[in-house]
Amino acid sequence: MTQATNTLTSTFTPTFTKLISKEGGKEYPLKAINICEETFAPLEVAYDYDLIRRLVSRESIQAGPNSIWRYRAFLPVESENPIDVGTGMTPLVKSNRLARRLGLKNLYIKNDAVNMPTLSFKDRVVSVALTRARELGFTTVSCASTGNLANSTAAIAAHAGLDCCVFIPADLEAGKILGTLIYNPTVMAVKGNYDQVNRLCCEVANTHEWGFVNINLRAYYSEGSKTLGFEVAEQLGWKLPDHIVAPLASGSLFTKIHKGFQEFVKVGLVEDKPVRFSGAQAEGCSPIAQAFREGRDFISPVKPNTVAKSIAIGNPADGVYALDIARKTGGNIESVTDKEIIEGIKLLAETEGIFTETAGGTTIAVLKKLVEDKKIDPDETTVVYITGNGLKTQEAVQGYIGEPLLIEPKLDSFERALERSRTLERLEWQQVLV
Ligand SMILES: *Cc1c(COP(=O)(O)O)cnc(C)c1O
């Protein structure tokens, strides 16, 4: 892996040119800048696409590393050696049993539950953000996190030898907290929700010269999510799907999958075609879904109350852009209850052998709802994005799954237990049938 990276980067030319405000178009230099000082809008990285077109081909990408860095010409970094911990190139699985259960013929699962190193899609954005942080001279990195981002930032900072201080809401799942502490960063557990954590971090960013991956480095960080679009297009045989379904927290990931597809079209790596974008939220934190349903083009912030903590952002920074993409592509934004989220987790596990966290349960439940409401055509190529791993949110399914059968180390004890469980199964079936 290291060697592949070295040969690739020795001929590398940076392709990113400036930061541009998403409202008003004011331009900024390639520094650590939070938002547009005039309109307070997010900033977007701009590239020289003529240069990218000359630098890359399907073959050059395929000859690159087996990680997100095969797409480095589309990422805002200039280092000889970006931080490559094997992030990306997760499986795109053709669904059989889930597809049949839902009545779909061409369903694919993009499985970032097995992303490296910390089992969520956040490893993509953090690999890019910390590479850029190092380039900009930061020695301490930080983030405001709903859990997975803290895991990624702490792990990849450890790998890169950067000091790390992360901020999380104090009431996160045990697996998310332990999965951060193990890398030995400073962890600030804030008595408040994510939006309060984020507000605090914006204040800290003004007083400390730290690289906050999702605040002053956000423009670079969010570009990492484009690789979720690039990989799917490459894994489908250099084709775009017809429909994607992805979870929405801040809305960033959703908008960047869209940007990724558009960039591949722009440089001629795939043929243009319409792709519908559908988004998933938990009902207990669904400001974007509510705006979609009510036909509004602004977001009214909400106070989160849901089991899906990783996507519980009440005041989503990229909400209006996600809304716009769903509308203009003919997609939908739906929300589901906590009960449906847990059923979604179980459905994916039982049909595909993939154990996802609450965000993935939300996405599967919304996929099911969209099919039932005839908003997904059974024949269209649909990609559902699974963004995190279920072992991190075990509390969510505790009490909703079976229990092991406790037996003596004796054959007859086993036989009796097996008979009992089969009788139970038959009884359950009879209950289903009556
Ligand atoms: C952060 C996160 C998301 C959503 O990310 P945004 O880009 O903020 O919309 C989705 N799934 C998981 C598991 C996450 O951790």
The ligand as an ORCA input file, in Angstrom:
! r2SCAN-3c Opt
* xyz 0 1
  C     -22.104     11.562     10.396
  C     -22.879     10.404      9.920
  C     -23.819     10.509      8.866
  C     -24.250     11.782      8.188
  O     -23.326     12.710      7.878
  P     -23.602     14.167      7.293
  O     -22.567     14.334      6.262
  O     -23.442     15.121      8.446
  O     -25.009     14.233      6.746
  C     -24.424      9.342      8.435
  N     -24.161      8.148      8.986
  C     -23.285      8.013      9.997
  C     -23.066      6.648     10.573
  C     -22.613      9.121     10.489
  O     -21.732      8.955     11.495
*
